[in-house]
Amino acid sequence: MLGTESGTLRNYGFAANRTVDTSCGSSDSGRAYELGLELTVPPHANAGTTGWEIVYRIGGRTASTAFPLGAILCSTPSLADQSCKRVWQQFGLHW
């Protein structure tokens, strides 16, 4: 499990545009697969989210699942910088 490591997904063995094509409930089910998100912001930009929705297809059926785990990305040297604080406040977080 990656946890909160720093680096690109490629550094951790994730290939771009990989399709997981295992059948649910089979001996080759998708239980051993991990989902990795690579989050980046351009220089001098900040961004945030409150969660992720993953849309997937099983057979002919499309479904989705939500992960209510957010992230705040600040490109400033300090979390105390005003531009970074504004992103935190936008999501209702204060310190």
Buried (B, 14 or more C-beta within 10 A) or exposed (E): EEEEEEEEEEEEEBEEEEEEEEEEEEEEEEEEEEEEEEEEEEEEEBBBEEEBEEEEEEEEEEEEEEEEEEBBBBBBEEEEEEEBBEBBEEEEEEE
